Amino acid sequence: MRDLIRLYGAMLQASLGVQVQYRVALVIWLLGLVIQPVVYLVVWSAVAGQGAVGGYTRGDFAAYYLTMMVVNHLTFTWIMWEYDYLIRQGQLSAMLLKPANPVHRLAADNIAYKLLTSVVVLPMAVLLGLYFRPTLSLTLERVALFLAAIAGAWVLRWLLEYTLALAAFWTTRVTALNELYYGLFWFMAGQVAPNALLPPGVQLAAELLPFRYTVGFPVELVLGRLQGAQIAQGFAVQLIWLAIAFASYHLLWRAGLRRYSAVGG
C-alpha cells in the first residue's frame, strides 16, 4: 500500500505538470462541463414556472443540476476515447514496459485533472447558486453519505468505462460503441432529467442499471430525495455493480492483453 501511495504521488505530480501545459483545452472542457447542466436547468425551470414538476420546484431543479455539475465533474472519465488511440499509436506498448499496470497511470491523470480544475468548478457552482437560488438544506449525515456515494461512483464509472475501453483490443471502431454508451448514460444517469421525471419503465431500468449510481444517486442522496430503505438499496446496487465491473475489467484485461501481445509479437 505504501508503494502504491508513493507511486500515485509521483504520477500525480507528473500529471499536474502535463495538464497545466494544456490550458486552452482545459478551458474548453470546463465550458462544456458547465454549459450542459445550466441548459437543462434553464429548460426545466421554465417548465416548472412558479409551480412544481414531479415534486421539483425551480429551486429544487437549481439544486439538482448545480449539484449534478459538481458530481459529474468528480466522476467523469475520458478513457473510452483515449484507449484506442493509445493502442493504435503504440503508446500502450511503452506503458506496459513499466512495472505498474497502466490503469494506475491513467487514473492518476484523471485525478490530477480534477484536482486542477476543481478550483474553478467549485467556485463556479457557488456563483451559479447565487444567481439561480437553489433549495438546498445539508446535514452532516447527508454529507457523509454523499462522500461515500461519490467515492463509489467514481470507482464504478472508472471501471465501467475502462472496461468498455478495452474493446479497442479487438476493434479500432469503438466510436459507435462509445456513443451508444453515452446515449444510455445521459438518460439513465439522471443528466437529462431527475429519475423521478422519467417514465415508469425507464425509472425501473435506471434503478437496475449501473449508470444512475455514478451520478444521479449521489445527487439525490445529498438533496434528501432518498429515504432510509432507498439509501440502503442504492448503496447495495452500487456495490453489486462495482463487483461486476471489477470482475469484468480483470477478465477483459487479461484476454485483451493476450490478444495485443499476439498481434504485436
Number of C-alpha atoms within 10 A of each C-alpha: 6 7 8 11 10 11 15 18 13 13 19 21 13 15 19 19 12 14 17 14 10 10 11 10 12 15 13 10 12 16 12 10 16 18 12 14 23 17 13 17 24 16 12 21 22 11 14 19 11 10 11 16 16 11 12 20 20 24 19 21 27 27 24 26 28 25 25 22 22 20 21 23 21 23 21 17 21 13 20 23 16 14 23 23 14 15 16 12 10 12 12 16 15 10 15 12 10 9 7 12 11 16 14 14 19 19 19 22 22 22 18 22 20 18 14 14 17 16 10 13 20 16 11 15 17 13 12 16 18 10 10 19 16 20 16 15 10 10 10 9 9 16 15 12 15 20 13 13 23 22 14 21 30 21 16 25 22 25 25 22 20 24 22 21 21 22 19 23 21 13 9 13 11 19 13 9 14 15 11 10 15 14 11 13 20 15 19 29 24 27 21 19 20 23 23 15 15 17 9 11 8 15 18 13 13 22 18 16 16 25 27 27 30 30 31 24 29 29 29 21 19 25 20 14 13 16 11 8 8 13 19 12 13 21 19 12 17 24 17 13 22 22 14 15 23 17 14 15 20 13 12 16 17 11 14 17 14 13 14 17 10 9 9 9 6
